Amino acid sequence: MKKQFKLGIIGCGFMAQSILKGVILSDLLRAKKVIVSDPDENSLDKAAELGVIGTNDNKYVAENSEFVLIAVKPQSFPDVVKSLDGAMPEKVISIMAGVKKEKIKALLGRHSKVARCMPNLPCSIGSGVIGVDMSDFNSDVADTDFIGSVLNCLGTTLSISESKMDAVTGISGSGPAYVFMFIDGLIDAGVKQGLTKNEATILAVQTVIGSAELVNESDCSVPELIKKVCSKGGTTIEAVKVFQNRNFSSIIDEAVTACTNRSKELSE
């Protein structure tokens, strides 16, 4: 039987609201084809501003939506399952961190197909990256196209096996925090060298944005680009020497490993 809504979203927190904005403002779906549930009326009011129907009834969402996106905190998932009262969705998109597809299916039912996603904070402005395992849907191109279209509203989508999802968490899921720390460090250093905070912020932020875009568009490898900036006996090489002497790459590796290991622990 055809469902009333193409997409139902359970949980209307920050990331779910970003998905709603992306889906509606991109004209991927008409607002009347989307429904969202959340116990918080303020969250539902924000959905209503986009013309999306809101409810407190998770079961109604599950029963009447072709795809159900679960966007609640992992620890709230068992309570969500209870609230469904046997109305188990067949097509599920999960953005719950650390919750494996196997666990989702164990609670929802083995008939459920699950696409597991790991978005990141820049998805809130349409510039994120999302690792997604949608192998359960490989037999249906229309389903994979739809899931991909929803996620593409948030940024770049990378199809990946679930076994690599912890590494995705370590690189892109948590990665914005590392970049923010680097930018903050540049700003503080700039202020110490006599710049105003506003001047240092503009210089640091635009340097990071431009450098990232250059990596994305250049035919050169990252090490080659580093060499292009470093002139023998020049200024940049002195800074690079400090990073090398302090094992900058090793620090990054250690941080990503710690994050990835914690992700593994939480998913057990």
N, C-alpha and C positions, 0 to 999 in steps of 0.2 A: 504494500500500500504506500502511495506517495505521501511523504511527510509535509506538514504545513510549513515548516521552516527548513531552509537549506542548512543553516548553521545555528546550533545552540551552544551557548557558552555558560558553563557552570563556574561561578567565581568571577567577580568583576573588579579585581584589584588593578594595580598600575599596569601590568603587562597586558591583561585582558582588555583594558580600556584602550591601550595602544593598538591592539589587534582590531578592535571595533572601529577605531578611527581609520586605520589603514584600509580595512575592507569596505567601509561605507564611503569614505571620501575618494577612494580610487574608482568607485562605481563598479567594483567587482560584484557586489550584491546590493539589491535594494534593501533599505532598512526593514521593510516589512517581512523580509525573508530571514531575519535574524532575531533571535530571542536570547536573553541573558537572565540568569538567576543569581541572586546574592541576598544574604540576610540584611545587608546594610542598605538602608533607603537612600542614603547620599550617593552611594555607588550607582544605584539604579537610576537616580536622577541624572547622573552624568551620561548614562546610556540613553536616557530619554531625550537628551539634548541632540542626539544624533538621529532621533526618530525610531530607535530600537525599542522593542517591547521588553519590559522588565517584569520579573516575578520573583517571589520567594520560594517557589515550588520547583525543586530540582527534578522531581519525578515528571512533572509536566514537560519540562525541557527535554528530558530523555525520551519521552514517549512521542514527542511531536517534531523531533529534529533528525534530519538525515545524518548529519555529522555533529558529534558532541565534543566540544573542546573543553577539556578539564583544566582549569586554571586556578586551582586552590593550593594552599600549602600542603606539602606531603603528609604532615601529621593530621590534616583535616580530611584526607581522602577516605579513611574507613567510615567516618560519620556521613560523608557524602553518599557512599555506597548504601548505607542504611536508609538514608532519606529517599533513595530511588525506589525502595520497597518492591524490588523485583523487576522494575522497568529498566532492563539492561540494554544500553545502546549497542548497535552493531558496528558503527564506525566511530572510532574515538581518536581524537588528537590530544596528546598530553604534553603540557609544558611544565609538569611537576619535576623539579630537580631531584635526581637521585632515585626516582621510582622506576624500576625496570618494567618492561612490557609484560614479563611473566607474572609479576605481582599484580599488575593492573588486571590482567586476564583472570588471575586466580580469584579476584574479588568481584569482577564484573561478570565473568562467565567465559568459557572457552570459545564461544561463538563470536566474541568481539574481535574486531581487527583494530590494531593500535598503531598509530604513528607517534613516535616519541621524539620530541623536539627539545633543543637547548637554545633558546634565544639569549640575547644579551641586552644590556641597558640601552645602547644606541638604537635599538628597535623602536624605542619610544618616539624617535624623530625620523623613522624610515631609513636609517643609515646603519642598521645592525647587521649581524650575520647569524644565521640559524643553522645549526647542525640538526639534521633530521633523518631518522630511520623510518621509512615507510614501506619496508619490504613486505609487510602483511598485505599491502594493497597492489603488489606488483602485477597481479593478474587482471587488474582493471585500470586501464589507462585514464579513463575519465576521473576516477577517484584520485589517482596520483596527481593528475593535472590540477584538480580542484585544491587539494592540500597544498601543492606547490604554489598555486596562485594566491592562496590566503597568506602563506608565509612570505612570499615575494613582496607583499605590501609593506613588509617590515624591513626589507633590505635584501641582502644576498643569501640565498639558500644553498647549503652544501649537503648533498645526499651522502649519508655515511652509515656504516653498520653500527648497531647499538654497542658492540664490543669496544668501540672507540669513543663512546660518549663521555667517559670520564676524562679522556684527553681533551675533548672539545671543551669541557668545563674548565680545564686548566688553562687553555689558550684563549678562547673567545668568551666563554661564559663569565669568567672572572677577570679576563684580560683588561677590560676597561679600567678597573681599579689600578692596575699596574701603570697604564698609560697616564691616568690622572696623577699618580704619584710622580711620574717623570716630569709631567708638565708643571706640577706644583714645585718640584725641585728646581726646574729651570727659572720659574718666576722668582723664587726666593734668591737664587744666585744672581739673577739680573738686578734685583733690588739692591743687593750687597755691592754690586758694581756701579751703582749710581743711577739706575733707571727708576722711574716711578713704577708702582705696581701695575698701573694700567698699561704703560709702555711695555713692561716685561711680559704681561699677559698676552698682549697682541702679538708680540714677537714669538713667544713660546708656542701659542696655540696655532698660529698660521704656519710656523715651521713644521710642526708635527703634521698638520693637515697636508701641506705641500709635499713633504717628504713621503708620506704614505701614498699620495696620488702618484708620485714619481715612481715608486716601487711598483705600483699597479700597472703603470703604462710603459715603463722602460723595458727594453730587451736585455738590459744588463742585470746580472745577479746582484743581490744586496751587497756582498763583499766588493764587487766591482764598483758599485755606487759609492761605497765608503772611500775607496781609493781615489775616486774622482774628486772628492771634497778635500782630500789630504794632499797638500803640496809639500814636497820635501823641504824641511826647514821652515815651514809655514806655521800658522796658528793652530789649525785644526788638529794636526798630528800631535801637538802637545796635550790637547784634551783627550784624544784617543789613547795616548800612552797611559794616562791616568786610569781610564776605564779598563784597559788591558791589565795594568799592574794590580788593580783591585778585583780582577777576575769578574768583570761585569757579566759576561756570558754565563759563567758558573753560578752567579747569584740568581740570574733569571731562571736557569735550569733548576736550581734548588727550589725556588719559589713555585714554579709550575709543577714540579714533582710533588711538593707538599700539598698543593691544591688538588692535584689529580688523585693522590692517595686518600685524601679526606673524602673526595667524591666517591671513591670505591667503598670506603668504610660506611658512608651514609646509605649507599645503595644495597648493602647486604641485608 
